[in-house]
Amino acid sequence: MIKFKLDRLLFEKGNMKIPKLQEMSGVNKNTLYAIYKGSITRVDVSVIDRICSALNVQPGDLMEYVKEESADAAQVQSYPFLG
């Protein structure tokens, strides 16, 4: 799954707030809050472009791929005596 690291980036940019990023990027504040909270499921490439441009970062600085564990693997880790 793709996870956004907007919270970390804003902190690194002097604890920048969403309204300031909205002003700089022109991205809707609700979209920015959803990205910040990790609740967004689809993002247009133009939004990623505007955020990256405003923060002077690369897309890889904004997002990361996190491998999801299968349910079986998660269960074995939760109950190591079963594995």
C-alpha positions in Angstrom: 0.0 0.0 0.0 1.1 3.6 -0.6 1.4 5.7 2.5 1.8 9.5 2.5 4.4 11.2 4.7 2.9 14.6 4.6 2.9 14.9 8.4 6.6 14.3 8.5 7.3 16.7 5.6 5.3 19.5 7.2 7.2 19.0 10.5 10.5 19.2 8.6 9.4 22.4 6.9 9.2 24.2 10.2 6.0 22.7 11.5 4.1 24.1 8.5 0.3 24.0 8.8 -2.2 22.8 6.2 -3.6 26.3 5.5 -0.2 27.5 4.5 0.4 24.5 2.3 -3.0 25.1 0.7 -2.0 28.7 0.0 1.3 27.6 -1.5 0.0 24.7 -3.6 -3.6 25.6 -4.5 -4.7 22.2 -3.4 -8.1 22.0 -1.6 -7.7 21.9 2.1 -10.0 18.9 2.5 -7.7 16.9 0.1 -4.7 18.0 2.0 -6.2 17.0 5.4 -7.2 13.6 4.0 -3.6 13.0 2.7 -2.3 14.2 6.1 -4.5 11.8 8.0 -3.9 8.9 5.6 -7.6 8.5 4.8 -7.4 9.3 1.1 -7.7 6.4 -1.3 -7.1 8.2 -4.7 -5.0 11.2 -5.5 -4.6 12.9 -8.9 -1.1 13.2 -10.2 -1.5 16.9 -10.5 -2.2 17.2 -6.8 1.0 15.3 -6.0 2.8 17.6 -8.5 1.5 20.7 -6.8 2.4 19.5 -3.3 5.9 18.5 -4.3 6.4 21.8 -6.1 5.2 23.8 -3.1 7.4 21.8 -0.6 10.3 21.5 -3.1 10.4 17.7 -2.7 10.3 14.6 -4.9 7.3 12.3 -5.0 9.3 9.7 -3.1 9.7 12.2 -0.3 5.9 12.5 -0.1 5.0 8.8 -0.4 6.3 5.4 0.4 5.3 1.8 -0.4 4.6 -0.3 2.6 4.2 -4.0 2.0 1.0 -5.3 3.6 1.3 -8.6 5.5 -1.1 -11.4 4.7 -3.6 -12.2 7.3 -1.9 -15.6 7.9 1.5 -14.0 8.5 0.0 -11.4 10.8 -1.8 -14.2 12.8 1.5 -16.2 13.2 3.3 -13.1 14.5 0.4 -12.4 16.9 0.6 -15.9 18.2 4.2 -17.1 17.8 3.5 -20.4 19.5 1.3 -21.4 16.5 4.1 -20.9 13.9 
